[in-house]
Every structure is written in C-alpha cells, then in structure tokens.
Amino acid sequence: MEKLYTGKTKDVYQMDNGNICLKFKDDVTGKDGVFDPGENQVGLKIEGAGREALKITKFFYELLNDKGIKTHYISSNIEENTMEVKKANMFGNGLEAICRFRAVGSFIRRYGMYIEDGAPLDAYAEITLKDDERKDPLITDEGLEMLGILTKEEYKLIISMTKEIAKIVKDILADKGLELYDLKFEFARDDQGEIMLIDEISGGSMRVYKGDQKLSPLEIHAYLI
C-alpha cells in the first residue's frame, strides 16, 4: 500500500481497491508525559494503546452503522491494528467537533470567568479548525461559510450528528459506571458529498471519569472490552 500521511496516532495508506487503510499506533496525545485528548501533540506512548483504540473504535462504529448513522467505517483487522474506511474529502484541512458535558479543558480556559471548573454542560457542541500551529482555533458557522469551508446547513448537520453520537457514547459509558466529560469527532464528505463521521472513537479522543478519578485510554477500554 502507498503511504499517504503520517499522523500523530495513526498512519494513512491508499489501498488497491480505492479505499483507505488506517494503521493505529501506540502514541497518544498529551503534554509532559500526561495524556490529554485536547492536546494537538503526541505526549506519550502507551504499549497496546493502538490495538485497544481500534477495538473500541470498531465497537462504536459498528453500533453507529447499525443505527443508520453515516460513517466511513468498512471493516477492521485487530491483529494488524488496521481499519479499512471509505475515502474522505476533508473540509479544508480538517475540522474537529467537540461535545462537552462538563466545563473542563479549553472550555474552562476560555470561559472560566463565568463557570466553575467541572460544572455540568448540556451537550455543548463546538467546531475547531485542525491547525496545530494556531492551536486548533474555535470557529463559528459564519466564519466557516465565509472561508468557503462549509455551509451553515452543513454546520447544523455536523453539530446535530455530534450531539447524537456523543449521547450514544455517554449512555454506554454510564452503563459501565463511567462519566463522559467531553469527546471529539472528525467529519468529512464522502464521494457523493454526504457528511460522514471519520477517524476514531476511543479513549484517546475523550475525557472519562470514574467518580473523581480521570481514566487513561487503556483504563477506559478495560471497562468497555
């Protein structure tokens, strides 16, 4: 396969059949050796994290596909740490949608004058541009439309899908006695121009707590597998 891109937590390959192969790695985002899904740099390597992330991603994507929610997922190979997906046509250089159930991370850094750290939020969703140099800036629907990245209608659809999927994940974690604080998704268009969920859904892309204890990606996965 031809390697298209070397990512922080996954490498991307072009398959002979026209689909894309994602190779999961053991790198996770964070800073100074501490895991943080909100960081845009690799902070540490956790042995086995890639395989566990793929197992959880497979679980969630198969569930979403069964519910009729449009995703890029086709199949996965756990032994090889790979996932076959549909080709994604990115919005600009990529967008991330974050759904927040607690005021933590960048939310509290921005709005801490008005809300206490850890206060509950009602599935607050927002979109950021994938831009490491500018630390993934937040952007509004008007800004996205003016820049020609997506329309206001597409923005509304992504926000709606973000909240719907996040609530599914939240309920599953709650059944395991865990609380989801926030999580991030990525979206793109398929070759027919329809919006679909892409990338992964794993412990590496969410903040999850057991009581007042923040869980690492592998701890989250242990509860789900």
C-alpha positions as CSV (number, residue, x, y, z in Angstrom):
1,M,0.0,0.0,0.0
2,E,1.1,3.6,-0.6
3,K,1.6,5.6,2.5
4,L,-0.3,8.9,2.2
5,Y,0.2,10.5,5.6
6,T,2.0,10.0,8.9
7,G,-0.3,11.1,11.7
8,K,0.2,11.5,15.4
9,T,-1.8,8.4,16.4
10,K,-2.4,6.8,13.0
11,D,-0.8,6.4,9.6
12,V,-2.9,6.5,6.5
13,Y,-2.4,4.3,3.4
14,Q,-4.0,4.1,0.0
15,M,-5.4,0.6,-0.7
16,D,-5.5,-1.0,-4.1
17,N,-9.3,-1.2,-4.0
18,G,-9.7,2.5,-3.7
19,N,-10.4,2.6,0.0
20,I,-8.2,3.9,2.8
21,C,-6.3,1.9,5.4
22,L,-5.7,3.5,8.9
23,K,-2.9,1.9,10.9
24,F,-3.3,2.6,14.6
25,K,-0.2,3.4,16.7
26,D,0.6,3.3,20.4
27,D,1.1,7.1,20.5
28,V,-1.5,9.2,22.3
29,T,-1.9,13.0,22.6
30,G,-0.8,14.8,25.7
31,K,1.9,17.0,27.3
32,D,4.9,16.3,29.5
33,G,4.1,12.6,29.6
34,V,0.4,13.1,30.7
35,F,-2.5,12.0,28.5
36,D,-4.8,14.8,27.3
37,P,-7.2,14.4,24.4
38,G,-7.3,18.2,24.0
39,E,-3.6,18.4,23.1
40,N,-2.5,18.5,19.5
41,Q,0.8,16.8,20.0
42,V,2.0,13.3,20.9
43,G,2.6,13.3,24.7
44,L,3.5,9.7,25.3
45,K,3.5,6.2,24.0
46,I,1.3,3.5,25.8
47,E,2.1,-0.1,24.8
48,G,-1.0,-1.7,23.3
49,A,-2.9,1.6,23.1
50,G,-3.3,1.3,19.3
51,R,-4.9,-2.1,19.4
52,E,-7.2,-1.2,22.2
53,A,-8.2,2.0,20.4
54,L,-9.0,0.0,17.3
55,K,-11.2,-2.5,19.3
56,I,-13.2,0.3,20.8
57,T,-13.5,2.2,17.5
58,K,-14.7,-1.0,15.8
59,F,-17.3,-1.4,18.6
60,F,-18.7,2.1,18.3
61,Y,-18.6,2.3,14.5
62,E,-20.4,-1.0,14.0
63,L,-23.0,0.3,16.5
64,L,-23.4,3.6,14.7
65,N,-23.6,1.9,11.3
66,D,-26.4,-0.4,12.6
67,K,-28.3,2.7,13.8
68,G,-28.1,4.2,10.3
69,I,-25.6,7.0,11.2
70,K,-23.3,7.7,8.3
71,T,-19.6,6.8,9.0
72,H,-16.5,6.0,6.9
73,Y,-16.1,2.6,8.6
74,I,-15.9,-0.6,6.5
75,S,-14.0,-3.2,8.4
76,S,-11.1,-3.8,10.7
77,N,-8.2,-6.2,11.4
78,I,-7.4,-6.3,15.1
79,E,-4.3,-8.4,14.7
80,E,-2.7,-5.9,12.2
81,N,-4.0,-2.8,14.0
82,T,-5.7,-1.6,10.8
83,M,-9.1,-0.3,9.8
84,E,-10.5,-0.1,6.2
85,V,-12.5,3.0,5.6
86,K,-14.1,5.0,2.8
87,K,-12.2,7.8,1.2
88,A,-12.8,11.1,3.0
89,N,-12.9,14.5,1.4
90,M,-11.9,16.9,4.1
91,F,-13.4,20.2,5.0
92,G,-10.4,22.5,4.3
93,N,-7.5,20.9,6.2
94,G,-9.8,19.2,8.6
95,L,-12.4,20.0,11.3
96,E,-12.9,18.7,14.8
97,A,-16.3,18.8,16.6
98,I,-16.2,18.6,20.4
99,C,-19.2,17.8,22.5
100,R,-18.9,18.8,26.2
101,F,-20.8,17.5,29.2
102,R,-18.5,19.2,31.8
103,A,-16.7,22.5,31.8
104,V,-13.1,21.3,31.5
105,G,-10.1,21.7,29.3
106,S,-10.1,24.6,26.8
107,F,-13.7,25.4,27.6
108,I,-12.8,26.4,31.2
109,R,-9.7,28.2,30.0
110,R,-11.9,30.4,27.7
111,Y,-15.0,30.8,29.9
112,G,-13.8,30.3,33.4
113,M,-14.9,33.8,34.4
114,Y,-18.5,32.6,34.1
115,I,-18.5,29.0,35.1
116,E,-16.8,26.8,37.7
117,D,-14.3,24.1,36.7
118,G,-16.2,20.8,36.2
119,A,-19.6,22.3,36.1
120,P,-22.2,20.4,34.0
121,L,-22.9,21.4,30.4
122,D,-25.9,20.3,28.3
123,A,-24.1,18.6,25.4
124,Y,-22.5,21.8,24.3
125,A,-21.0,21.3,20.9
126,E,-18.5,23.4,19.0
127,I,-16.2,23.2,16.0
128,T,-12.5,23.9,15.7
129,L,-10.1,24.0,12.7
130,K,-7.4,21.4,12.6
131,D,-4.4,23.7,12.7
132,D,-1.5,22.7,15.1
133,E,0.3,26.0,14.5
134,R,-2.6,28.0,15.7
135,K,-3.7,25.5,18.4
136,D,-6.9,24.4,16.7
137,P,-8.9,27.7,16.8
138,L,-12.6,27.7,17.5
139,I,-14.7,28.9,14.6
140,T,-18.3,29.9,14.1
141,D,-20.8,28.9,11.4
142,E,-20.4,32.3,9.7
143,G,-16.7,32.1,9.7
144,L,-16.7,28.6,8.2
145,E,-19.1,29.8,5.4
146,M,-17.1,33.0,4.7
147,L,-13.9,30.9,4.4
148,G,-15.7,28.5,2.0
149,I,-15.1,25.5,4.2
150,L,-18.7,24.5,4.7
151,T,-22.2,26.0,4.6
152,K,-24.4,26.9,7.6
153,E,-26.6,24.0,6.8
154,E,-23.7,21.6,6.9
155,Y,-22.6,23.2,10.2
156,K,-26.0,22.5,11.7
157,L,-25.9,18.9,10.5
158,I,-22.4,18.3,12.0
159,I,-23.5,19.8,15.3
160,S,-26.6,17.6,15.3
161,M,-24.6,14.5,14.5
162,T,-22.0,15.4,17.1
163,K,-24.6,15.6,19.9
164,E,-26.4,12.5,18.7
165,I,-23.3,10.3,18.6
166,A,-21.9,11.8,21.8
167,K,-25.1,10.9,23.7
168,I,-24.9,7.4,22.5
169,V,-21.3,7.1,23.7
170,K,-22.2,8.8,27.0
171,D,-25.0,6.4,27.7
172,I,-22.8,3.3,27.0
173,L,-20.1,4.6,29.4
174,A,-22.8,5.4,32.0
175,D,-23.9,1.8,31.9
176,K,-20.3,0.9,33.0
177,G,-20.4,3.4,35.9
178,L,-18.3,6.0,34.0
179,E,-19.0,9.7,33.2
180,L,-18.1,11.2,29.9
181,Y,-16.8,14.8,30.3
182,D,-16.2,15.5,26.6
183,L,-15.1,13.9,23.4
184,K,-14.1,15.0,19.9
185,F,-15.0,13.8,16.5
186,E,-14.0,14.4,12.9
187,F,-16.3,14.7,9.9
188,A,-15.8,14.8,6.2
189,R,-17.7,14.3,2.9
190,D,-17.9,11.0,1.1
191,D,-17.5,10.8,-2.7
192,Q,-21.3,11.6,-3.0
193,G,-20.9,14.7,-1.0
194,E,-22.7,13.4,2.1
195,I,-21.3,14.2,5.5
196,M,-19.9,11.2,7.5
197,L,-18.1,10.6,10.8
198,I,-14.4,9.7,10.3
199,D,-11.3,8.9,12.3
200,E,-11.7,7.0,15.6
201,I,-13.9,6.9,18.7
202,S,-11.7,5.7,21.5
203,G,-10.4,6.5,24.9
204,G,-7.7,8.7,23.2
205,S,-10.3,11.1,22.0
206,M,-12.4,11.6,25.2
207,R,-12.2,12.6,28.8
208,V,-13.8,10.0,31.1
209,Y,-14.0,9.9,34.9
210,K,-14.8,7.2,37.4
211,G,-16.1,9.3,40.3
212,D,-13.4,12.0,40.7
213,Q,-10.7,9.9,39.0
214,K,-9.7,10.7,35.4
215,L,-9.1,7.5,33.5
216,S,-6.4,6.8,31.0
217,P,-7.3,5.5,27.5
218,L,-6.4,1.9,28.5
219,E,-8.5,2.2,31.7
220,I,-11.5,3.4,29.6
221,H,-11.0,0.5,27.2
222,A,-10.8,-2.0,30.0
223,Y,-14.3,-1.1,31.2
224,L,-15.7,-1.5,27.7
225,I,-14.0,-4.7,26.5
